[in-house]
Amino acid sequence: MKPSLQVRLSQHLALTPQLQQSIRLLQLSTLELHQEVEQMLEQNPFLEADEDAAGADRPMALPDEGVPVAPADDGGSAGVADRVSEQAAERVADSPSDAASTSADGDGAGMEQLDFGASEATPDDWDSGHDREDFNSLSDSSGNRNGALDDDDSDWSERSTATPSLAEHLRAQLHGMRLADEDVMLVESLIDSLNDDGYLADRLEEIVERLVQVLSGAPLTEATETLSASLVDDTADAIDPALLAEQALLREDLLDRLRCALGWLQSLEPTGVGARDLAECLVLQLRERDTTPVRDVAIRLCRDHLDLLARRDVRKLTLALGVDEDMIRDAQSLIVTLEPKPGRRFARAEANIVVPDVIVQKAGRGWKVVLNPDVMPKLRINDMYAQVLRQHRSQRTGGGGDNGATLSARLQEARWFVKNILQRFDTIQRVSQAIVERQKAFFTHGEIAMKPLVLREIADELGLHESTISRVTTAKYMATPFGTFELKYFFGSSLNTEAGGNASSTAVRALIKQFVAAEDPKKPLSDSQLSAMLEEQGIQVARRTVAKYREALKIAPANLRKDM
């Protein structure tokens, strides 16, 4: 083949770093966004937190062509500019990000080497071509849209630590007991092995191995030293068969003492803490009750036949225990009153709190969406650094050398970061408002009135890409009169109805939940019966689909819902 030259025309999309950052910020959750902001505040000297954001009524203009710069008087002003520029350069040099490939002009004329994109306004592909140049502070944006911040969150951290943890509650009881130091150390090692539900997460043999490693090395605490001295007598020689045999005896002795320590732990409040499985947890609680025939049968049920009890197999239980069905039912009623997770009430409630990104409010006959000011970062450009940098560039030719180019790039980076965050919240608000307009019936009648909705409908309405809607609705939450929901909750597939219309899968799940809640506990509804009841409502749903929705709602099958 002979080599030849050909000319071809083709189109391709090049994502500039600015657009890449916009897309990345859009898909971050609230927690991830705040982590990103903290990282940017550490790296970029031109970006700072706006401490007075709550009471700010003025827009904060970023240094640009519209910002006047004081003329230079003499060499003194230039010296101040040099010093401030050097301070900013030192902060840039100390930051972990690399800004060596920057140009000399920070306003965008020479930013090609930095490859952040052109300085002039270019439409954003994911935001319908609307590129805003209003670099106002984020706090002012949130204040104009949502009003003043709530002053009730000042002592949130204090309230979050008011309830002691399970470990703190147990240690407080332990220190009130008259135990030897080595026993206290063993009980504390068991407390450290508890999970959030109050169960012992590690086997006793595993805890023994960790203790042997501690005792074989340097003692860590006074209690460990006391225990080591009481169990190990001058075993500092090299490893030999005698030492190995002594370590085996140490393990056996430790295991015996650890079983005793487990008994001390299980005697503490809440009852059932330190159990190794559900059966042991329930038995520990039953033993605290008054001795009755029903309690004895309940202990036997939990200890030996918990699987049959879960399947509600009354016939096999009566044969295994030799009692009548009434006794089995009374024992089951007693077991239901027990706490399967003793550590539940000590769990940090704030760990499960979801902070909404947007809030739905009543507006006349409709509903409007406002951004939650508590989740919006309060940022602004450092005016002193930015204006001194412009003054420094105007007094020196060539942009002030490498430091001037680096600082100019950082200033532009800070501007883009603020703009992309503003754009992120604006897009979230627009998508949320479009969802609210499509699901008006939900905010009046609840989930049973939810309509079918797919991402493509919102994307076509707002002129955005479907992947953008997917990013916006992931890990973003909306506060409604019926609770806080993820934005994806308002999307659901459609099911056919007899009238020729469509019903939302979310509304169908709500109907299934209502049917199950109103059923007779002695005759629970099967999946086929639920499908027939939906058919009566004009919604055509197969039995397999009903089973799938029921499992998604975490509703047990009919045989497990039936009362014994």
N, C-alpha and C positions, 0 to 999 in steps of 0.2 A: 504493500500500500504506500502511496506517495503522501507525504505530509502536506496538509493544506490548512488554510486559515478560513474560519467561518465566523460570521457575525450573527448573533442571536439576541432577540429582545425578550426579556423576561421580567416579571414583577415578583418582588419578595418583600416581606415586612421585616424591617429592622427595628427591634425594640431598643430604644435608647435607655441608658441607665436610669434616667428620670422616670420613664414609663415603667421600667421593671420595678423600681421602688414603689411606684403607685400601686401596682398590682400586688406586690408582696405585702404592703401595709393594709390593703383592702381585705386580704384573707386572714389577717391576724385576729386572734381573739382579744378581748379587753386586757387581760393579763399580759399576753405577749406583746401587745402594743405598748403598754407602760414599761415593760422591760426594754423594748427597743428605744423608747424615749430616754430612759435612764442611760443607756449605752451611748446614745447620740450626745446627750448633755456632757458626758465625760470626755468624748472625743473632740467635739467641735467647740472652740472657744467663743464663737459668735452666737451660739444658742444658749439661752438661759431660761430657767423657770420664772414665770411671772408670779411673784409672791402676792402682789396686790390685785390678782385677777378678779377676785370676787366683787370688789368695789370699783372696778375700772369702768368708766363710762365713755372713755375716749378711744378712738381707733389708734392703734400704734402703727405708724408708717415706717416701713423698713427703709434703710438708707439706699437711695437710688438717685436717679437724675432729679427727682422732685424734691430732694432733701437738701436744703442750703447748707453749705459748709463755710465756716468762718474763715476769712482770708488770713494768710500768714502775716504776722506782724514783722517778725524778724527771725533770727536764728533760734530764739527761745521756743517758738511754736514748733519749729522743725524738730528741735530736740525732744519736745514732749511727744511728737508723733513718732520719732525714732524709738523712744523708750516703750511707748505703748505697743508699737508694731513688734518690737523685740519680745515683749512679754507675751503677746499673742503667738508669735512664732515659737517661743519656748513651749507653750501649751500644745501647739500643733505637733511639735517634735516629740513631746512626751506621750501623745496619744498613740494607740496601737495601730490605727489605720495608716495606710501609705498614701501620701499625696505628692509623690515626687514627680509624677507625670502630669504636671499642671502647666498652664500657660501664663503669660504675663498679665493678661487683662481679665479682671474678675467680673466685668459687666456682660460678658458673653462674646465679645468680638474675637477674643483669642482663646476660646474654650475648646477648640477642636481637639487639641492634644489630650485634654481631660476626658473628652468623649462623653460628656453628660448631656449632649444634645445642643441644639442651637439656642441662642439667648432670646431670639424673638419669640412671640407667642405662637405656639403650634398647637393644633387641636389634639386632645387626648382621644385615642382610639376607643377607650372603654368608657368614656363619659360624654358621648354624644357630641363631641367637638366643642365643648364649652371650657375654655381655659381662662381662669380668673387671675387677674393681676392685683387683686386687693389683698395685699399681704398684711391684713389686720391680725391682731393677736387672736389666738384660739379662744381665750377667755371672753373677749368681746363678742365673738361669734356666738358662743354658747349663751352669753348673757342676753344678747338681743333676741335669741330664739326662745329661750326657756325661762328667763327671769333670773332673779338672784338665787344664789346657792342657799341650801338649807344649812342653818347653823347648828343642827342637831347632831352632826357627825363628828364633833370635836372630841368627844370622849368615847368613840367607838372602840379604840384599842383597849381602853380601860375596861369597858364592858365585856370585851372578848376574853379577858383573862380572869373574870370574876369567878367562874365556875372552875373548881380544881379538876385536874385530870384524874383518870382512874389510878395511875401510879402514885400520884400525890395523895389521893384519898387513902390508898392502902398503906403507904409509908407512914402517914400520920397515925393510923391505928397500930402499925407495927412498933413504932417508937414508944407507944404506951404499954406495950407488953414487956414483961420481965424475962427476956431471953438472953442467952449468952451471945457474945459478939459474933462468934462463928455461926450461930444459928441465924442471927440477924442478916449476916452477909449472904447466907444461902437463900433465905426468903427473898431478899432483894434481888438476887440473881434470877429467881423465878418470876418476880414482878417485871423485870426487864424483858422476860420472854413472853409476856402476855400480849395478845393482839387487841385491837380496838373493841372487840366484843367481849373481852374478859376471859378468853380461852387461852390455854397454854399452847403456844405455837410450836415449841421445840420439844422433842422427846427428852426424857430425863437423862438418858445415856449421852445425848449430844451436849447437854448442859454440863454433865460430869466431865466430858472430854475438854471442854473449854476451861473448866475450873482446874483440871490437872495441868493444863498448859500454863495457867497463871501461877499455880503453886510451884511448878518446876522452875519458873524464872524468878525474877525479882518481885517481892511482894509489892502490891500496888497501894494497899491501904492498911490501916492499923488492924481492921477486922480480918483482912486477908492474911496478914502476918500472924495474928493470933491463931487462925485456923491452920496455917502452914506449920506453926510450931507445935500444935497439938496433934497433927497427923504425920508430920515428917520429922524425923530425928536425925539431923546431921547427914543429909543425903546430898552432899555437894561433890562427891567423887565422880569420876568418869562413869559413863554408862557401862554397866556390866550386868550379868544375869541376876545378881542379887538386887541391883537397883530396879531392874525390870519387874522382878517379883514384888518388890516393895511398892512399885507404882500400881501393879495389879491389885494389891491389897488396898492401896489408897483409893483406887476407883471403886472398889467394892464398898469400902467404908463411906466414901462420899455419896454413893448411890443410896445407902441406907439412911444417911443423914438427910439427903435431899428428899427422900420419901417422907421423912418426918417433917421437914420444912414445908412440903406440899400440904401436909395436914394442917399446919399452922396457917398457911395462906388460905386454904379453903374454909377455915373457920372465921375469916374476916368478912366484913360486909362490903359489897352486896353478896348475898348468898348465891352460891353457884360459881363464883369467880375461881379461876385456877383449874376449871374442869378441862379434861382433855378431849371430850366430845360432847355431843348434845345429850346423850343418855346419862352420862355422869353429872352434867349440869342440872338436869331435871331431878335426878335422884338426890343430889345434895339439897335441893330446895324442898323436896318432899320430906326428907328426914327432919326438917325444921318444923313440920306441921305436927299437930296432935296425932297420937297413934289411934287409928281407926281401921276397920276392915277395908274401907275404900282406899285409904292411903297405902295400905300394904299391897293391895292389888295394883294401884297406880305405880308403885315402885317396881313391882315385877314386870309390869307392862313396859316401863321405860328401860329397865335394865336388860330384859331378855327378848321383848317382842315389839320393839319400836317400829320395825318395818311393817309388821302386820297392822299395827295401829295406824300407820300412815296410809295404808291401803284400805282401812276401815273394814277389814275382814272380820266381822263379829263372830261368824261361825267358827273359824279357826281359833280365835282368841278364847272363846268359851271352852273349846276342847282342850287347848293348851293349859289354861289356868284352872279349869274345873269349877268355874263360877257361872252364874246365869248372865243373860244379856243386860239386865238392869244394872248389875254390879259393874259390868264393863262400861256401860254408858256413864255411870256415876264417876268412875275412875277417869274416863276420858274428859268429863267436864272439869274435874279437879286439875288435870294436866294442862288444860287450856288456860287456866288462870296463872300458870307459871311464866317466868321470864326466860325465853330461850337465849337472850343475849344480855348477860348481867352488866356488861360495860356500856350498854347503849346510852344510858342517861348521862354518862360522863363524856360522851363524844363531843367534840368541838362543833357546835351547831354552825358557827360561821364558816366552817370549811365547806358546807353544802349550800351556802347562800349564793344565788346567782344574781349578779348585778345587771339590770337591764340596760341595753344600749339606747333604747328609745322608749318613750312613754306615750300611751294612747290616752287622749283626753277628750271629753265631750265638748263639742263646739256647735252650739245651736241644735240643729236636727241631725248633724253629722258627727264625724269624729276627725280629729287631727292628731298628727304625730309630731312630738317634740323630742329633741335629743336630750338625753340624760346628762346634765352638766357635770355630774360626779365622775363620769368615765372619760371626760374630755381632758387631755393634757393641757396645762396652762404654760404656753411657751411664747417667747418673744426673742427678737434679735437684739444682741447687745449693742445699744446705740453708740456707746463710747468707742468700742473697738471698730465698728463699721464706719463711723464718720472719720475717725482718725486715719483709718486705712485709705479712704478716699482723699483725704487731705494729703496723706503721704504720697499717694500716686500722682496727685496734681503737682507736687513740688519736685518730684524726681522723674526723670525720663526713664523709659524702659520698664516701668512698673515696679521699680524698687528692687530688682534682682530676684533671686530664687525665693526669698522669703515673701516678697510682695506677691509673686505669682501663687505661692502656696496659700497665703492668707486670702487672696481673691477667690481661689477655688473653694476654700472652706466657707466663705461668705455666701457664695452661690449655692453651695451644698446645703447650708442652713436654710436659705430661702426656699429651695425646692422641698426640703423636708417639711417645713411649716405648710407649704402649699399642698403637698400631697396628703397631709393629715386632714387639712380642711376639706380637701376633695373626698377623702375617705368618708368622713362623717356626713358630708352633703349627699353622697351616693347612698349611704345607709338610710338617710332620712327619706330620700326620694323613693327608694325601693319599698320601704316600710309604708309610706303613704299610699303607694300603688296597691300594696297588699290589703291595707285597710279598706280602700275603696272597693276592692273586689269581694271582701269578706265582711261587708257591713252587717249582715244578718248575724254573724257570730257574736259581735259585740253587743247585740241586743238579746239574743236567745241562747247563746252558748254554742258548744261544739256540735250539737245536734243539727244546727242550721248551717254548718260549714258547706261551702260549695266546692266543686272540683276546680283545681287550679294547678297549672304546671308552670315551670320556669319560663317556657317559651312565651307565654302570654304576657308576663311582666317585661320580658326582654323586648318584645315587639312594641309594647306600649311606651317604654322609656327610650327606645332606640339604643339599647345596650346589647352586648353579646350575652348569650345564655350562660357561658362560663363565668361572666362577671356576676350575674344574679346568683349563681351557685356559691361564689366566694362570699358575697354579701350575706347570704342567708345561713352560712355555716358559722356556728359558735357566736352568733349575734342573737340577742334576746329582746323581747318586747313585753313590756308591762301592760296588762289589759285588766278590765274589771273582773275577769275570771281567773286571774293569775298571770304568772310570767311564763312565756313560751319561747322556744327557739323559733326563729323566722321560718325555718323549714317545716315547722308544725302546720303552717297554714297552707301547705301544698299537699295535694292528694289526688290520686287517680280517680277516674270516674267509673261508675257502675250504671248499667242500664236500668231503666224503670219501665213499668208497664205503660205509662203515659207517653213514652217515647223520649223522656228527658234523661238527665244524668244525675246521679247522687254521688257525693264525695265519700271516699273510703273512710275519712275521718268521722263523718256523720254516721256511717254504718257501724263503726266501732263503738261510737257513743250509744247507739241503739242497743247493740249487744250488751254493753255494760248495764244499761237500764233494765233489759230483760232479765239478766242474771241477778241483779240486785233485788228484783221484785219476785223472784221464783220461790216456790215452796221448798224449804231446805230438805224436806223428806222426799220430794220428787223433783230433783234438779233437772233443768232442761238440757237435753242432748244437743249436739251440733245439728242434727237433722231437724229437731224441733225449732231451734233458733233460725235455721234457714227457712223453714215454713212460716215462721212468724214474720220474718223480713219480707217474704213473698206476699203476705197479707198486707204489708205496708206499701206494696208496689215496687219493691226493690228485689231484683233477681240476683241472688248470691248463692253460689254452689256450697255444698257442705264442706268441701276441702278449704274453700276460702273462709268460711266461718271459723273453722278450726285454726287457720292461720291467724286470723284477727284475734281470736280468743287467746292464743298463746302469746301474741304480741301484747295483749292487755294483762298478761300474767294471771289469767283465770284458769283454775284447775279444771280437769275434765269432770263430767257429771258424776262419775262414780266416786271421785275424791271430794266432791262438794256435798255429797249426801250425808245427812245426819245419821248417826248410828242409833 
